[in-house]
Amino acid sequence: MCIRDRIKDESASVCIKPPEANKPQTPEHIKKYRKSFNEQPGVRQLHYGIVDDPKRGDEFLYGKKTLESDHVIQTIKYPPMSKLTEYANDLNEAKYASHKREPLGKPMPRNYEFPAAVTNGDFKFGAQTINSESAKNVLFPEGGEKHETPEVAAQYLKTHGDFAPGQQKQRGYNWPVDKTNHRFGYVENEKELNGAAKCVQPERFASNFPQTKILKKTVEDYIEVTKDELGKPKNLGQSADPNQVFGLKTKKTEEEGAWNAALCIHGDPSSQKEIEPDKDLGKCTKKNCTNNIRKPGDEKRVFGVPTIRGDIPAKAKKSIADHQNYGGEPSAIDLLTPSTFLEYGITEEDFN
């Protein structure tokens, strides 16, 4: 007997779709970077760079305020004229042909001579439309489907390619044979049997192997020189001895005169004098610049400027053009294993 206890709130449904109360929430300072922040209904979309900016009031307006000036109607409108000025203006306008052809407030007179029937009040232009069958009855005829005549069906078949379901396409060719019983193509006189077996197991059938052909030796020699053989070097006229080795033999021992890496480093001195170091090794050979001891107490004196300038105080603000090391540069171990605080821009000087 198997006893299975059901643990509360650990079913498959709860694991796949956890309740909203137990669902981990996104921190407030990270919400502005998620897509769901700008996809909330009824919320204005803002760039995450200006979400935390101070909010402006509802009366805040962008742009520059337009200064009030004269309105367009006041600028374009001509001042009112007196009767005498208006009469003088009409006399000046009457000289233009456009004023005579298209007077203001009246249709353009074309001087047409219409027949007497046109003057009748019931006269109408155009041809009267004759009522016919409505489009609704054509598309959806009463009593079911509306059959087409063979002539109409042939027209739609030619213009729109309206073939019935399962209808064969007829091109109207004048065939010299009966197309319903005639078969096109080539027919084998001798059928090939066991085709699949010959493809899978060709060694069972002797007819699948090429027959041996006897050729001239000159042809075979030409093929041997011009073609590449699998697993063999190309025949370029060299010796055919399989035991022949090309090149110089590698010397492996010192007796054979081998020159190994150790001899390249230490050399092959012929006398003890060649092994001794040079007399001026580690000393200055320039005249009047030798590091001689001039007075007692200079035995351990170090000449020159040190690489790490601990002898002078470091500057509070170092210039980018100053390449001197004042002892505050990181060591090799600091470069190989930097501190975890450097990822946040915190250096060792910030803890002092």
C-alpha positions in Angstrom: 0.0 0.0 0.0 1.4 3.4 -1.1 0.6 6.4 1.1 1.1 9.8 -0.6 0.9 13.0 1.4 -0.2 16.1 -0.5 1.8 19.2 0.5 -0.1 22.4 0.6 0.7 25.0 -2.1 3.2 22.8 -3.9 1.0 21.3 -6.6 2.0 21.5 -10.3 -0.6 24.2 -11.0 0.8 26.4 -8.2 4.4 25.9 -9.4 3.5 26.8 -13.0 1.1 29.7 -12.1 2.1 31.0 -8.6 -0.4 33.3 -6.8 0.2 37.0 -7.2 0.8 37.4 -3.5 3.8 35.0 -3.6 5.1 36.3 -7.0 8.5 38.0 -6.6 8.1 41.7 -7.3 10.6 43.9 -9.3 12.4 46.4 -7.1 11.2 50.0 -7.5 14.5 51.3 -8.8 14.6 48.7 -11.6 10.9 48.9 -12.7 11.6 51.9 -15.0 13.9 49.8 -17.2 11.4 47.0 -18.0 9.0 47.0 -20.9 6.0 46.3 -18.7 6.5 49.8 -17.1 5.6 51.6 -20.3 2.9 49.1 -21.3 0.6 49.9 -18.4 -2.9 50.9 -19.5 -3.7 54.6 -19.0 -0.1 55.5 -18.1 1.9 58.0 -20.1 5.1 56.5 -21.6 8.3 58.1 -20.4 11.9 57.4 -21.0 13.6 55.8 -18.0 16.1 58.7 -18.0 13.4 61.2 -17.0 11.2 59.0 -14.8 12.8 60.3 -11.6 13.0 64.0 -12.7 10.9 66.4 -10.7 7.3 66.6 -11.9 6.0 69.9 -13.3 2.7 71.4 -12.6 -0.4 71.1 -14.8 -0.1 74.8 -15.8 3.5 74.3 -17.2 3.7 75.0 -20.9 6.5 74.2 -23.3 7.8 76.5 -26.0 7.7 80.3 -26.3 4.6 82.3 -25.8 3.2 84.0 -28.9 2.9 87.7 -28.6 -0.4 89.2 -29.6 -0.5 91.3 -32.8 -3.0 92.4 -35.5 -5.3 89.7 -36.7 -5.2 88.5 -40.3 -8.7 89.9 -41.1 -7.7 93.3 -39.8 -4.5 93.3 -42.0 -6.2 92.1 -45.2 -9.6 93.8 -45.0 -9.7 97.0 -47.0 -11.1 100.0 -45.3 -14.7 100.9 -46.2 -15.2 103.1 -49.3 -17.6 105.9 -49.8 -20.2 105.7 -52.6 -18.2 108.0 -54.9 -15.0 106.0 -54.4 -16.9 102.7 -55.0 -18.4 104.1 -58.2 -15.0 105.2 -59.4 -13.6 101.7 -58.6 -16.4 100.0 -60.7 -15.5 102.2 -63.7 -11.9 101.2 -63.4 -12.8 97.5 -63.1 -15.2 97.6 -66.0 -12.2 97.9 -68.4 -11.0 94.4 -67.8 -12.3 91.5 -69.9 -12.4 89.2 -66.9 -14.8 91.5 -65.2 -17.1 91.5 -68.2 -16.8 87.7 -68.7 -17.2 86.7 -65.0 -19.0 89.5 -63.1 -18.9 89.3 -59.3 -21.9 87.4 -57.8 -23.3 86.2 -61.2 -22.8 83.1 -63.3 -20.6 83.4 -66.4 -22.7 84.2 -69.4 -21.9 81.8 -72.3 -24.6 83.0 -74.8 -25.9 79.6 -75.5 -29.0 79.3 -77.7 -31.1 76.5 -76.2 -34.2 75.1 -77.9 -37.6 76.1 -76.8 -38.1 72.7 -75.0 -35.4 73.5 -72.6 -37.3 76.4 -71.2 -40.0 74.1 -69.9 -39.9 73.7 -66.2 -40.2 69.8 -66.4 -37.3 69.5 -68.8 -34.4 67.2 -67.6 -31.0 66.5 -69.2 -29.8 62.9 -69.8 -31.4 59.6 -70.6 -33.8 58.1 -68.2 -32.6 54.9 -66.5 -34.8 51.9 -67.4 -35.6 49.7 -64.4 -34.2 46.2 -64.6 -33.6 43.2 -62.4 -32.1 44.2 -59.0 -28.6 43.1 -58.1 -29.9 41.2 -55.1 -32.0 38.9 -57.2 -29.1 38.3 -59.5 -26.7 37.4 -56.7 -29.3 35.6 -54.6 -32.1 34.4 -56.8 -35.3 33.4 -55.3 -36.0 29.7 -55.3 -32.4 28.5 -55.2 -29.4 28.5 -57.7 -29.7 30.3 -61.0 -28.3 28.0 -63.7 -26.2 29.5 -66.5 -26.5 28.6 -70.1 -23.5 26.7 -71.6 -22.6 29.8 -73.7 -22.4 32.0 -70.6 -20.4 29.4 -68.7 -17.9 29.1 -71.6 -17.4 32.9 -71.5 -16.6 32.9 -67.8 -14.4 29.9 -68.3 -12.4 31.8 -71.0 -12.2 35.2 -69.2 -12.0 34.2 -65.5 -10.9 30.6 -65.6 -14.0 29.6 -63.7 -13.6 25.8 -63.7 -16.2 23.6 -61.9 -15.0 21.3 -59.2 -13.2 18.3 -60.8 -13.6 19.7 -64.3 -10.8 18.8 -66.7 -9.0 21.7 -68.5 -9.7 21.5 -72.2 -7.5 23.5 -74.6 -9.4 22.7 -77.8 -6.5 20.9 -79.5 -7.2 18.7 -82.5 -5.4 15.5 -81.4 -4.4 13.0 -84.1 -4.9 10.2 -81.5 -7.5 9.4 -78.9 -6.3 11.3 -75.9 -8.5 9.3 -73.5 -6.7 6.0 -74.2 -3.3 7.2 -75.6 -0.2 7.1 -73.3 2.6 9.5 -73.8 6.2 8.7 -73.0 8.7 5.9 -73.6 7.9 2.3 -72.8 10.7 -0.2 -71.9 11.0 -3.2 -74.1 12.9 -5.1 -71.5 12.0 -4.3 -68.0 14.7 -4.0 -65.3 14.1 -6.5 -62.5 15.4 -6.4 -59.0 16.4 -2.8 -59.3 16.2 -2.0 -55.6 18.2 -5.2 -54.7 21.0 -4.2 -57.2 21.3 -0.8 -55.6 21.5 -2.1 -52.0 23.6 -5.2 -52.7 25.5 -4.7 -56.0 28.0 -7.4 -55.2 25.4 -10.1 -55.7 25.1 -9.3 -59.4 28.0 -9.8 -61.7 26.6 -7.4 -64.3 27.1 -4.4 -62.0 30.9 -4.7 -62.1 32.8 -3.1 -65.0 34.5 -5.5 -67.3 38.3 -5.6 -67.5 39.8 -3.7 -70.4 43.4 -4.0 -71.7 45.0 -0.7 -72.5 48.5 0.3 -73.7 51.3 0.9 -71.1 51.8 4.4 -72.3 48.3 5.3 -71.4 48.7 3.9 -67.9 52.0 5.7 -67.5 50.4 9.0 -68.5 47.5 8.4 -66.0 50.0 7.6 -63.3 51.9 10.9 -63.8 49.0 13.2 -64.3 46.5 11.8 -61.8 46.7 11.6 -58.0 46.5 8.2 -56.3 44.9 7.8 -52.9 47.5 7.4 -50.1 50.5 7.8 -52.4 52.6 10.8 -53.4 52.3 12.1 -56.9 54.7 10.5 -59.4 57.0 13.3 -60.6 59.7 11.0 -62.0 61.5 10.4 -58.7 62.9 7.0 -57.5 60.5 4.3 -57.0 62.5 2.7 -54.1 60.2 2.5 -51.1 63.1 2.5 -48.6 64.7 5.7 -50.0 64.6 8.7 -47.5 65.0 12.2 -48.8 66.8 15.0 -46.9 69.6 15.0 -44.3 69.5 12.8 -41.3 69.0 14.5 -37.9 71.9 14.3 -35.5 70.7 13.2 -32.1 73.9 12.9 -30.0 76.8 15.2 -29.2 79.2 12.6 -30.7 77.4 13.0 -34.0 77.8 16.7 -33.7 74.3 17.6 -32.7 73.7 21.3 -31.8 70.8 21.2 -29.3 69.1 24.0 -27.3 71.5 23.7 -24.4 74.5 24.4 -26.7 72.6 27.3 -28.2 72.3 28.8 -24.7 75.7 28.0 -23.2 77.7 27.9 -26.4 80.7 25.7 -27.1 83.7 27.5 -25.4 87.2 26.2 -26.4 89.0 27.7 -23.4 88.3 29.0 -19.8 88.9 32.5 -20.9 85.8 32.5 -23.1 83.7 31.4 -20.1 84.8 34.2 -17.8 82.6 37.4 -17.9 83.8 40.6 -19.4 85.8 42.9 -17.2 83.5 45.9 -17.9 80.3 43.9 -17.1 78.1 46.1 -14.9 80.4 49.1 -15.1 80.2 52.3 -17.1 82.9 52.4 -19.8 82.4 56.1 -20.6 85.3 58.3 -19.9 85.0 60.4 -16.6 81.7 58.7 -15.8 82.9 55.6 -14.0 81.2 54.7 -10.7 84.5 54.9 -8.7 84.5 55.4 -4.9 85.6 58.9 -4.4 85.4 59.2 -0.6 84.8 56.9 2.3 81.1 56.0 2.9 80.2 55.7 -0.8 80.6 51.9 -0.8 76.8 51.4 -0.8 75.9 54.6 -2.6 73.4 54.3 -5.4 73.8 56.7 -8.3 71.0 57.9 -10.6 67.3 58.6 -10.1 65.1 55.7 -8.7 62.2 54.4 -10.7 59.8 54.8 -7.8 60.2 58.4 -6.6 59.8 57.9 -2.9 62.4 60.6 -2.3 60.0 63.4 -3.2 56.5 64.0 -1.8 53.6 62.9 -4.1 51.4 65.6 -5.6 47.8 65.9 -4.4 46.5 66.1 -7.9 48.6 64.3 -10.5 48.6 65.5 -14.1 47.8 63.1 -16.8 51.1 64.1 -18.5 53.1 63.2 -15.3 54.5 59.7 -15.8 56.4 59.5 -12.6 55.6 56.7 -10.1 55.4 58.1 -6.5 54.8 54.7 -4.9 51.0 54.7 -5.3 50.8 52.7 -8.4 49.2 49.2 -8.2 51.5 46.2 -8.1 51.5 43.2 -10.3 49.4 41.2 -7.8 46.8 44.0 -7.8 46.6 43.9 -11.6 46.2 40.1 -11.7 43.6 40.0 -8.8 41.9 43.4 -8.6 39.6 44.3 -5.7 35.9 43.7 -6.1 35.3 47.4 -5.1 36.9 48.6 -8.4 33.8 47.5 -10.2 31.9 50.2 -8.3 34.6 52.9 -8.8 35.9 52.6 -5.2 39.7 52.6 -4.8 42.0 51.9 -1.9 42.4 55.6 -1.3 38.7 56.0 -0.6 39.0 53.8 2.5 41.7 56.0 4.0 
